[in-house]
């Protein structure tokens, strides 16, 4: 694996690349960075050009100031421009958490750029808005977003050696080596604010006194269609994103396969990496059949 930088969409993104063949892009979520996919990069490098970027604001990528730099359309354009920078017209895309949120939007806006889409525990915007607006259980599960959006977010996440960030991983404990790598990424100048700005720039939160959030959103499925073959892998013990977010997903994703992993959490990619790899391989093999 080799590190590279791409100047795209007005920012400088760090990414790791290996292998050769069709492009397979892996996109991380909060509060991780490219290395979440390290074992999968190795596993697929024999068949694909595998690439895992640090999203803008994370780890070794640029960290522009201001909320406007973290609007969803800007972040999606980062991905589209990165694919073009790498010399490809299309990719297969695997994404988790915030990376998955961007991948949904990327597929909605640019279906011609994606051959196959794999989402791990990241809600499509239509059911997410619905559940945040109408489901008290999901509202309670998403209460943490208010802390991340608050002016006190940086202090809350960084105090006691990033205790709150480390606690997000729940039963999946970070070993000492991974903790050191994550701590280094979180400690990059400007990184914590940039990471939190993803939440601050998004309307995907329950209404508060200061911001309407999803209260003003009425997302029509016809306007948010994903017209690429899609596999959703969902750890059903996710405490923040409830399985009800899968209800009605087929209205927005006609070519959809859902794999529920009953004994995994939000961190299914870490808890069951071999299971995730097998599901991805099976899904990709369908395209060759």
Residue pairs with C-beta under 8 A, 6 or more apart in sequence:
1 16
1 17
1 18
1 38
1 41
1 42
1 45
2 16
2 17
2 18
3 14
3 15
3 16
3 60
4 14
4 15
4 16
4 17
5 12
5 13
5 14
5 15
6 12
6 13
6 15
6 53
6 81
6 82
6 85
6 86
7 85
8 78
8 81
8 82
8 84
8 85
9 74
9 77
9 78
9 81
10 64
11 56
11 61
11 62
11 64
11 69
11 78
12 61
12 62
13 53
13 54
13 55
13 56
13 61
13 62
13 78
13 82
14 34
14 53
14 54
14 59
14 60
14 61
15 34
15 51
15 52
15 53
15 54
15 82
16 34
16 41
16 51
16 52
16 53
17 49
17 50
17 51
17 86
18 41
18 42
18 45
18 49
18 50
19 41
19 44
19 45
19 46
19 47
19 48
19 49
19 50
20 48
20 49
21 47
21 48
21 49
22 48
22 49
22 88
22 90
22 91
22 92
22 115
23 48
23 49
23 51
23 83
23 86
23 88
23 90
23 91
23 92
24 44
24 48
24 49
24 50
24 51
24 91
24 92
24 93
24 94
25 51
25 52
25 53
25 79
25 82
25 83
25 91
25 92
25 93
25 94
26 34
26 37
26 40
26 41
26 50
26 51
26 52
26 94
26 95
26 99
27 52
27 53
27 55
27 79
27 93
27 94
27 95
27 96
27 99
27 100
27 102
27 103
28 34
28 36
28 37
28 52
28 54
28 55
28 58
28 95
28 96
28 97
28 98
28 99
29 36
29 95
29 96
29 97
29 98
29 99
29 100
29 101
29 122
30 97
30 98
30 195
30 198
30 199
31 157
31 165
31 168
31 182
31 186
31 195
32 58
32 96
32 97
32 182
33 54
33 58
33 59
33 60
33 182
33 185
34 52
34 53
34 54
34 59
35 52
35 181
36 52
36 96
36 269
36 270
37 52
37 94
37 269
39 273
39 277
40 50
40 94
40 269
40 273
40 276
40 277
40 280
41 50
41 52
43 277
44 50
44 280
48 92
49 86
49 88
51 82
51 86
53 61
53 82
54 60
54 61
54 185
55 61
55 75
55 78
55 98
55 99
55 102
56 62
56 63
56 64
56 69
56 70
56 75
56 78
56 194
57 63
57 64
57 69
57 70
57 190
57 191
57 194
57 195
57 197
57 198
58 185
58 191
58 194
58 195
59 185
59 188
59 191
60 188
63 188
63 189
63 190
63 191
63 193
63 194
64 194
65 190
66 197
67 197
67 200
67 201
68 74
68 201
69 197
70 194
70 197
70 198
70 200
70 201
71 201
72 101
72 102
72 105
72 201
72 202
73 105
75 102
75 105
75 198
76 102
76 105
76 106
76 109
76 110
79 102
79 103
79 106
80 106
80 109
80 110
80 113
83 89
83 90
83 91
83 113
89 112
89 113
90 112
90 113
90 114
90 115
91 113
91 114
91 115
92 114
92 115
92 116
92 117
92 118
92 284
93 103
93 106
93 107
93 114
93 116
93 117
93 118
94 118
94 120
94 280
95 102
95 103
95 117
95 118
95 119
95 120
95 122
96 119
96 120
96 121
96 122
96 269
97 120
97 121
97 122
97 266
98 122
98 198
99 122
100 119
100 120
100 121
100 122
100 123
101 122
101 123
101 125
101 204
103 117
103 119
103 122
104 119
104 122
104 124
104 125
104 226
105 125
106 113
106 114
107 114
107 117
107 226
107 227
107 228
107 230
108 224
108 225
108 226
111 226
111 227
111 228
114 228
115 228
115 229
115 287
116 228
116 229
116 230
116 231
116 283
116 284
116 287
117 226
117 228
117 229
117 230
117 231
118 230
118 231
118 232
118 233
118 279
118 280
118 283
119 230
119 231
119 232
119 233
120 232
120 233
120 234
120 235
120 268
120 269
120 276
121 233
121 234
121 235
121 238
121 241
121 266
121 268
122 241
123 131
123 241
123 245
124 224
124 226
124 245
124 249
124 252
124 253
125 204
125 219
125 224
126 219
126 220
126 221
126 224
126 248
126 251
126 252
127 244
127 245
127 246
127 247
127 248
127 249
127 252
128 204
128 245
129 204
129 214
129 217
129 219
130 219
130 248
131 138
131 242
131 244
131 245
132 138
132 139
132 142
132 204
132 205
132 206
132 213
132 214
133 206
133 214
133 215
133 217
135 242
135 244
137 242
137 244
138 242
138 244
138 245
139 206
141 239
141 240
141 241
141 242
142 205
142 206
142 240
143 206
144 240
145 199
145 204
145 205
145 206
146 205
146 206
146 208
147 153
147 156
148 157
148 196
148 199
148 200
149 196
149 199
149 200
149 205
149 211
150 156
153 196
153 199
154 192
154 193
154 196
156 164
157 164
157 165
157 192
157 196
158 165
158 186
158 192
161 183
162 182
162 183
162 186
165 182
165 186
166 174
166 179
166 182
169 267
169 270
170 239
170 265
170 266
170 267
171 265
172 265
172 267
172 270
172 271
174 182
185 191
186 192
186 195
199 205
203 211
203 212
203 213
203 214
203 216
203 217
204 213
204 214
205 211
205 213
205 214
206 213
206 214
207 213
207 214
207 215
221 251
221 252
224 252
225 252
225 253
225 254
226 252
226 253
227 254
227 255
228 255
229 255
229 257
229 283
229 286
229 287
230 253
230 255
230 256
230 257
231 257
231 258
231 259
231 279
231 280
231 283
232 246
232 249
232 256
232 257
232 258
232 259
233 259
233 261
233 268
233 276
233 279
234 243
234 246
234 258
234 259
234 260
234 261
234 268
235 261
235 264
235 265
235 266
235 267
235 268
235 271
236 243
236 260
236 261
236 262
236 264
237 262
237 263
237 264
237 265
237 266
238 265
238 266
239 265
239 266
240 266
241 266
243 260
246 258
246 260
249 256
249 258
250 256
257 283
259 279
261 268
261 272
261 275
264 271
264 272
264 275
265 271
268 275
268 276
269 276
